[in-house]
Amino acid sequence: MEIAYFDQLRGQLKEDESVIDNVGLGSDQITFNGQTQHIIGYLRDFLFSPERARSPIRILSGGERNRVLLAKMFSKPANVLVLDEPTNDLDAETLELLENLLVEYAGTVLMVSHDRAFLNNVVTSTLAMEGDGEVNEYVGGYDDWMRQRKQSKKDTKEKRIKDRVNTLEQADKPKRLSYNEKRNFKILFEELKKLPGVIDKLEQEQNDLHQEMADPAFYKQSQDTITQSQEKLETLKDDLHLAYERWEELEALLEDVDEIQL
C-alpha cells in the first residue's frame, strides 16, 4: 500500500515555504492521474492563482491551508488516502472540488468526518463505533447508516418482545394467578406488543419533520408556522423518550415472570 495522509492539524506544512515548495518539494512538475503538468497549472485546479501559489504558508487562511494539504496529498502516488476531518474550513467551491476528486479516485479512501452531507455524497461504506467495543459496517453514507441502524434496533426490539411474550404464553407449568392478576398481565402484554408500532410511527413523523425543516424554503414561511413545527418536533422527541422508557419499564416488570397462565 502507498498511503497518503490528510492531517487536520496541518503538521505537514512548512510555514516559511511557499505553496509551490510545499506541494512540489523543489520540482516545478507534478504527475497527477498519470499526466505530468506544471505545478502552477496543477495548483490552479485547487483554486490558487499564480501569485497566491508563490505565497508563504504562514499568511494563508485556514481554508487555503487545507487546499494546500489536498494538493500535496493528491500529488503523491498513493492508492490509499487517510483523511482526518478534510472538510474543516473549506468553502463551498473547495468542498465541491474535494468531493469530485474523491468520487473519481481509483484507490481506497478512509476518512473521519462530522460532515454528514459530505459522507452521504462520497462514501460507499460506513464503519460505526456503536459502544461497548462494537464496530459494525453498513453500506452507504451517514443517512444509510441511520436507516439501517434504526431498522436493526427495531427488529431486535420486536424480537425480544415477541420472544418474551411467547415464553410467557407457552409456559408448560403455569403458575396459578388470580383473575385480577391475569387481567393485569394481559393488559401489560398488549401494551408491550403495541409499543414497537407506536415508536416506529413517532420516529417516522420525526424523520419527516426533520426533512421538511432541512429545506431552505421552510424558513420562508411565517414565524408562527416555523414555531409550531419546532414545538411539534420537541413534542415528538419527548413522546419518543417516554415510549422507550415505557418499553423498558414493561420489560423490567415482566422480567422475573417465567411461567404464567393467561
N, C-alpha and C positions, 0 to 999 in steps of 0.2 A: 504493500500500500504506500502511496505517496500522499501524505496528509498536509493540508493547508489549514491554518487555524485563524479564526477571527476573534480577537480579544477585545471585549467591550471596554477594557481599561486602557487600550491603545498603547500597551507597553512596548509594542514592536516598532513604534515610530521614533525617529531621531529628531528631536525638537529643532536643532540648529541647521538641519539639512533641508533642502528644498523638496517639494513634492516629487520632482523628476528623480532626484537622487534616492529618495526613499523607495520609489517604485522600481526605477531602472537599475539601481545598485551600480551606477557608474556606466551603464550602457545606454545608448540612445535608441536601441532597437528592442522591441518586445514581441514575443511569439504568443499569440492568443488564438485558440481554436485552430491550431496548425498553420496559422498565417503570421508572417513577420511584418511588423509595421513600425513606423517611427513612434517614439514614446509620446510625442506631443499629440499625434493623432489618436493614440490609444487613450490618453488622459482626457481628450475632448469627449470621448464616449462616456466618460464618468463626470461630465459637466464641468471640466476645468478649462478655462481659457488659457492660451499660451502664457499670458502674463501671470495668471494665478498659479500655473503649474511650476513657475520658477520661484514662487514664494516659499519662505521657510515655514515649517510646520507650526512653529510657535505662534504665528499670527493668524492661523486658521480657526474658524469656528468649529464647534463640536461636530456639526453635520459634515463639514468639509473634511475633517479628520477621518470620519467614518468612510467617506468616499475614497480617501487615500488608502485606507485599510482594505477596502473592497478591491480597488485597482491592484494593490500589491498582492492580495490573495489570488485573484483570478489570473495574475501573470505567471503564477507558479505551475509547473507541470504536475498537478495533483489529480488524483482520482477519488479522493475523499476530502470533503470540506467539513470542518467542525466550526459551527457558528454560535457564539455566545451573545445573545441579545443583539442581533445585527441591525435591527430597525431603530435602535435608540438614536435620537437626534436627527433622523432622516426626514427631509421634506417629502412632499407627495411625489415629486418628479423623480427623486432618487430612489424612493421606495418602489415605484413602478419599474425603474431600471433594474433594481435588485431582484424583484420578482421574475422579470423576464430572463435575467441571467440564470437564475436557479432553475426555472422551468426548463430551460434549454440545456442545462448542464448534463453531461453524459455520465458523470460519476455518481457517487453516493454523498448525500448531504445529511449531516447530523446537526440538529440545531435545538437550542433552548430559546423560547421567546414567550413574552407576555402578550404579544400582539395576536389576538385571536383571528382577526380578519386575514392577516398575513399568513398564518398557519393554514387557514382554510384554502387560501389561494395557491399555496405552494406544495404542502406536504402530501404524501400518499400513505403515510403510516404514522400513528401516534403511540408513543410509549408513555403510559400514565403510571406515576408512582402513587398508589392508592392507599398508603398507610400499612402499618404492621409488616413492613418489608415486602409488600406485594407489588409487583410491576407487571402490568398487562399491556398487550399490544392490540391496537384497534386499527382497522382500515380507515383511511381518510384523515381529515383535519380535526380541529377542535370541536366543531359542531357535530361531526360524525361521532366523535368520542362521547360527547354528552348524550347523544341519542341512543347509542349502543349501550352505554353505561346505565342509563335510565331504564332501558328495556331489560337489561340483565338484572338490575336490582329489583325490578317489578316481578320478573319471572321467579327469582329466588324467594322474594317475599310471598308470592302467591303459593309457591310450592311448600314453603314452611307452614303456611296457614292450612293448606289442603292436607298435608301430612298430619298436622296436629289434630285437625277435626276428624280425619279418618281413623286415627288411633283411638280417639275417644269414642267415636260412634261404633267401632267394631271390636270393642273390648270383649274377651272371652268370658271373663268373670266379673260382670259389672257389680259395682257397689250399689247397695240399696239406698236410694235417696228419697226424700220426701217429695210430695207433689210440688211444693214451692221451690225446692232446690232444683229439681229437674227443669221446672219452668224457667228459672233464672239462668241456668246453664244454656238452655236453648236460645234464650234471648241474646246471651253473650256470643254464642256460636254464630248466630245470624248476623250480628253486628260485625263480627270478625271477618266473616266471609264477604261482606259487602265493602269493607274498607279499601281493598285494592282498587275497585272501580271508582270509589269516591276520590281517592288520591290521584288516580290517573286522570280523572276529569279536571281536578283542580290544577294539576301540572300542565295539562293541555291548554286550559284557559290562561295560565300564567305565561306559557310559551307564546301563545297567540298575541297576548298583550305586549310582551317584550318585542316581538317582531313589528307590531304596529307602531310602538314608540321609537323603534330604531329608524323608522322612515323620517327623513328630514321634514317632509310635508306635515308630519304630526304636529310639529311646533308652530305651524302657521295657523292652527285653529285658535279658537277663543281660549282665554286663560281658564275659564270655568271648565271647559271640556278637558283641557290638559290636567287640571287639578283633580277632576273626577276620575280620570284614568289612573293618575298616580295614587289616589286613595284606594281605588279598586285593586291596584297591584299590591299595596300594603295589606289589604284585607285578605287577598289570596295567599299571601305569604304567611299571615297569621293562621288562616284556616288550614294550610298545609302543615304547619308546625303542630297544630292541635290534633290533626288527623294522625300524624306519625306518633305523637305522644300517646294517643288513644290506642293505636295498634300495639305499641309496646306495653301499655298498661294491661290490655286484654290478654296478651300473650303471657305476661307475668302472672295474672290471675289464674290462668289455666295451666301454668307450667307444672304444678305439682299434682294435677289431677290426671291419673293414668287410666282409670277404668271407671266409666260412668254408664249407668243405664239411662238412655234418653227416652 
